[in-house]
Amino acid sequence: MRRSGLRRDGGWRRRLGALAALWALLVCGCGHSGGARAGEGSCESSEECASGLVCKAGRCGPARSGPGGVCVTERGCGEGLACLAGRCSGGYAGPAECGAACATMGRLMLKEEGLEAGSAAREATEDFEADCLARCEGRITRERAACLAGAEGLDALESCP
C-alpha cells in the first residue's frame, strides 16, 4: 500500500526535487564555508599574519594552498594543482568518480526515507542518478566527488569542499 501512497501524494517527487536542489548547491560550492584551519587567524592584510603566511580570503595561511584550499589563480595552488571555482584541485571528476558520488547520493536518499530497492522511489532514485552523472563529469572537482562518495548521511554532503 505504501507504493500507491507515494504515487498519490507526490511526496517522493518533492523529496527528489529537494535533493536536486542540494545537488545544485554542491556543484556550485555554495554550501561550503571554507572555515579556518588550525593555527590560522582572520586578517585583512598579510602583515597581520605570522611569518611565512599570507592573507588569503580573510584568513592567514600558506602562500600556496593544498587541495580544497582557497585560490584566485593557479599560482595560489601547490604543485600539480589547478585553481577551479576558487579552490585548489587535482582536476575535474571523471566518470568513475562521478559514478561513485551519484550512487552514494542515491543510496543515502533511499536510506533516509527507509524505502525498499524495488519501490517506485527506487525508480525515481535511478532517474536522479542518471541526471547526476550527466551533470557531474567535468563540473565538480575530484576532491568534491570523493567527499560525496564517502558521505555517510545527507547532512554530510553539505560539508564537501
Secondary structure as the mmCIF struct_conf table of DSSP 4:
data_model
#
loop_
_struct_conf.conf_type_id
_struct_conf.id
_struct_conf.beg_label_comp_id
_struct_conf.beg_label_asym_id
_struct_conf.beg_label_seq_id
_struct_conf.end_label_comp_id
_struct_conf.end_label_asym_id
_struct_conf.end_label_seq_id
HELX_RH_AL_P HELX_RH_AL_P1 ARG A 2 ASP A 9
HELX_RH_AL_P HELX_RH_AL_P2 GLY A 11 CYS A 28
TURN_TY1_P TURN_TY1_P1 GLY A 29 GLY A 31
HELX_LH_PP_P HELX_LH_PP_P1 GLY A 35 ARG A 37
TURN_TY1_P TURN_TY1_P2 ALA A 38 GLY A 39
STRN STRN1 SER A 42 SER A 42
BEND BEND1 GLU A 44 SER A 45
HELX_RH_3T_P HELX_RH_3T_P1 SER A 46 GLU A 48
BEND BEND2 CYS A 49 CYS A 49
HELX_LH_PP_P HELX_LH_PP_P2 ALA A 50 ALA A 50
TURN_TY1_P TURN_TY1_P3 SER A 51 GLY A 52
STRN STRN2 VAL A 54 LYS A 56
TURN_TY1_P TURN_TY1_P4 ALA A 57 GLY A 58
STRN STRN3 ARG A 59 GLY A 61
BEND BEND3 ALA A 63 ARG A 64
STRN STRN4 SER A 65 SER A 65
TURN_TY1_P TURN_TY1_P5 PRO A 67 GLY A 68
STRN STRN5 VAL A 70 VAL A 70
BEND BEND4 VAL A 72 THR A 73
HELX_RH_3T_P HELX_RH_3T_P2 GLU A 74 GLY A 76
STRN STRN6 CYS A 77 CYS A 77
TURN_TY1_P TURN_TY1_P6 GLU A 79 GLY A 80
STRN STRN7 ALA A 82 LEU A 84
TURN_TY1_P TURN_TY1_P7 ALA A 85 GLY A 86
STRN STRN8 ARG A 87 SER A 89
BEND BEND5 GLY A 90 GLY A 90
STRN STRN9 TYR A 92 TYR A 92
HELX_RH_AL_P HELX_RH_AL_P3 PRO A 95 GLU A 113
TURN_TY1_P TURN_TY1_P8 GLY A 114 GLY A 114
TURN_TY1_P TURN_TY1_P9 ALA A 117 GLY A 118
BEND BEND6 SER A 119 SER A 119
HELX_RH_AL_P HELX_RH_AL_P4 ALA A 120 CYS A 136
TURN_TY1_P TURN_TY1_P10 GLU A 137 ARG A 139
BEND BEND7 ILE A 140 ILE A 140
STRN STRN10 THR A 141 THR A 141
HELX_RH_AL_P HELX_RH_AL_P5 ARG A 142 GLY A 150
BEND BEND8 GLU A 152 GLY A 153
HELX_RH_3T_P HELX_RH_3T_P3 LEU A 154 SER A 159
#
